[in-house]
Amino acid sequence: MRYRFAVLWAFSTSCVTMAAPPPIATLGGPATAPRGTSEVGLGLGTGMSLFDQAHAGGTGWMGRFRQGITDDLDLGVDALGVQHADKGTMAFKVAARYALAPHLRLEGGAGAADDSDGKSLSYDFAVVTGTRREATPWNYYAALRTTGAFGFPGNVCCGGGSTGTAAPPNSFLLLGTVGAEAKVSEVFHFIFEGGAGPLWVQGRGDVGAAFYFGTGFLAKIGVPERP
């Protein structure tokens, strides 16, 4: 088995109530987990959303699992926990990644979240490109991601300011991401990633902005299966 440990966080907001998005971290370049290998991740980060006369930030953790189905396709789940002001969010996503070419990957996922202001169902799609230089200590990548979330009333966890009688407004985010992966050894890597983009919340006349930054520790263990 091959394991990849990583960390990054997706933003949330408290001053502007909204349906919580899914985990949005890219966590590395365009490669997928090869057939018979796995990626597992844990980590921390911070972020902020900005609207006209309303803004908020927070911190959180993220976990990931991916299993290689073929050399170009993997499947798995992401989990995200966020604390923003006196509120909290737990979000999950089931996702697939497919490598169109060595330097180009597509991603798609569907998720659910339980937030202090209500529940949400969500989706996201992304395209990822970047370098894959095994002989150098640094590789770089970029991603463009779209994600939307649909709000529902009530909450199961995370306590806080919701009465559970109203659904949080639907939200939509277009996000650009850049990142770097530093290879300490064949097994251990570090990841540094940041992203920003416009944020729309149903019922608001202004367009907000979202920012995040995260850092991670990766360990890759195992040898891919070959026919």
C-alpha positions in Angstrom: 0.0 0.0 0.0 1.1 3.6 -0.7 -0.1 6.3 1.7 0.0 10.1 1.2 -0.5 12.3 4.2 -1.5 15.9 3.6 -3.2 19.0 5.1 -5.2 22.0 4.0 -8.3 23.8 4.9 -11.3 25.2 3.1 -12.7 28.6 4.2 -16.0 29.3 5.9 -17.9 32.4 7.0 -19.9 33.5 10.1 -20.8 37.1 9.5 -22.6 36.1 6.3 -24.7 33.0 6.7 -24.4 30.6 3.8 -24.6 27.0 2.9 -21.3 25.4 3.8 -19.2 24.3 0.7 -17.4 20.9 0.5 -13.7 20.5 1.2 -11.9 22.4 -1.6 -8.2 21.8 -1.1 -6.4 20.4 -4.1 -3.5 18.8 -2.1 -0.8 18.3 -4.7 -0.3 18.3 -8.5 -1.9 16.5 -11.4 -0.9 12.9 -10.5 -3.5 10.4 -9.2 -2.9 7.4 -6.9 -1.8 4.5 -9.1 -3.6 1.2 -9.2 -3.4 -0.6 -5.9 -2.0 2.3 -3.9 -3.6 4.8 -1.5 -3.4 8.4 -0.4 -4.3 9.4 3.2 -4.2 13.0 4.4 -4.4 15.1 7.6 -3.7 18.8 8.1 -4.4 22.4 9.2 -5.0 25.8 7.6 -6.8 29.1 7.7 -9.0 31.3 5.5 -11.4 34.2 5.2 -14.4 35.5 3.3 -14.9 39.2 2.6 -18.2 41.0 1.7 -19.2 44.6 1.8 -19.2 45.5 5.5 -19.1 41.8 6.5 -16.1 39.5 6.8 -15.0 36.6 8.9 -12.1 34.1 9.2 -11.5 30.8 10.8 -9.2 27.8 11.2 -9.7 24.1 10.7 -8.4 20.7 9.7 -8.8 18.4 6.7 -8.4 14.7 6.1 -8.3 12.7 2.8 -8.4 9.1 1.5 -7.9 8.1 -2.1 -7.6 4.6 -3.5 -6.1 4.0 -7.0 -8.6 2.1 -9.2 -6.4 2.3 -12.4 -3.2 4.2 -13.1 -5.3 7.1 -14.2 -8.4 7.0 -11.9 -8.7 7.1 -8.1 -11.7 7.4 -5.8 -12.1 8.5 -2.1 -13.4 10.8 0.5 -12.5 14.2 2.1 -13.5 15.3 5.6 -13.3 18.9 6.9 -13.7 20.4 10.4 -13.8 24.2 10.8 -14.2 26.6 13.7 -15.4 30.1 12.7 -16.1 32.6 15.5 -18.4 30.7 18.0 -19.7 28.3 15.3 -18.5 25.1 13.6 -18.8 23.1 10.5 -18.3 19.4 9.6 -18.2 18.7 5.8 -17.6 15.5 3.8 -17.1 14.9 0.1 -16.9 11.7 -2.1 -14.6 12.5 -5.0 -13.0 11.0 -8.1 -9.9 12.1 -9.9 -8.9 11.2 -13.5 -5.6 12.0 -15.2 -6.2 13.1 -18.8 -2.4 13.4 -19.4 0.7 13.4 -17.2 0.3 17.1 -16.5 -3.5 17.4 -16.5 -6.1 16.0 -14.1 -9.9 16.4 -13.8 -11.7 16.1 -10.4 -15.4 15.8 -9.5 -17.2 15.4 -6.1 -20.4 15.5 -4.2 -20.6 16.4 -0.5 -22.7 17.2 2.6 -22.1 19.4 5.6 -23.6 20.1 9.0 -23.0 23.7 10.1 -24.2 25.7 13.1 -26.5 27.6 10.7 -27.9 24.5 9.0 -27.1 21.6 6.6 -26.0 21.6 3.0 -25.5 19.4 0.0 -22.8 20.3 -2.4 -20.7 19.6 -5.6 -17.4 20.6 -7.0 -15.5 20.2 -10.3 -11.8 21.1 -10.9 -9.0 21.0 -13.5 -5.5 20.6 -12.2 -2.1 21.1 -13.9 1.5 21.2 -12.8 5.0 19.8 -13.0 6.0 16.2 -12.3 9.8 16.3 -12.0 11.0 13.4 -9.9 14.7 14.5 -9.9 14.1 17.9 -8.4 13.1 18.8 -4.8 10.2 21.2 -5.8 7.2 20.8 -8.0 4.4 23.3 -8.6 0.7 23.2 -9.5 -2.4 25.2 -10.2 -6.1 24.5 -10.2 -9.4 26.1 -11.2 -12.4 24.9 -9.2 -16.1 25.6 -9.2 -18.2 24.5 -6.2 -21.8 25.1 -5.2 -23.8 24.3 -2.0 -27.6 24.1 -1.4 -28.9 24.9 2.1 -31.3 22.9 4.3 -32.6 23.7 7.8 -31.5 22.2 11.1 -28.1 20.8 12.4 -26.9 17.6 14.0 -23.6 18.7 15.3 -21.5 21.8 15.8 -23.8 23.8 18.1 -24.0 27.5 18.0 -26.3 30.2 16.7 -28.9 28.3 14.6 -32.4 27.6 15.7 -32.7 25.0 12.9 -35.9 26.6 11.5 -34.4 28.2 8.3 -32.1 27.0 5.5 -28.8 28.8 5.0 -28.7 30.6 1.6 -27.3 28.7 -1.4 -23.7 29.6 -2.2 -21.4 29.3 -5.3 -17.6 29.7 -5.4 -15.1 30.0 -8.3 -11.6 29.4 -6.9 -8.1 29.6 -8.3 -5.4 27.7 -6.5 -1.6 27.6 -6.6 0.6 25.3 -4.6 4.1 23.8 -4.2 5.2 20.4 -3.1 8.7 20.0 -1.5 10.2 16.5 -1.6 12.3 15.8 1.6 12.8 12.2 0.6 11.1 9.6 -1.6 8.7 9.0 1.3 8.2 12.5 3.0 6.9 15.6 1.3 5.6 19.0 2.4 2.7 20.9 0.7 2.0 24.6 0.7 -1.2 25.8 -1.0 -3.3 28.9 -1.3 -6.4 29.9 -3.2 -8.7 32.9 -3.8 -11.8 33.6 -5.8 -15.3 35.3 -6.0 -18.1 34.0 -3.8 -21.8 34.4 -4.4 -24.5 33.9 -1.7 -28.2 33.8 -2.7 -30.1 36.9 -1.6 -27.0 39.2 -1.4 -26.5 41.9 -4.0 -22.7 42.1 -3.6 -20.1 39.5 -4.6 -17.7 38.4 -1.9 -14.2 37.1 -2.0 -12.8 34.0 -0.4 -9.1 33.3 0.5 -7.4 30.4 2.1 -3.9 29.1 2.9 -2.8 25.7 4.2 0.3 23.6 4.7 0.7 19.9 4.9 2.9 16.9 5.6 2.9 14.0 3.1 4.2 10.5 3.4 4.2 8.2 0.4 4.6 4.5 1.1 4.4 1.5 -1.2 4.9 0.4 -4.8 2.2 0.7 -7.5 0.8 -2.5 -9.0 1.9 -3.2 -12.6 0.2 -5.5 -15.1 
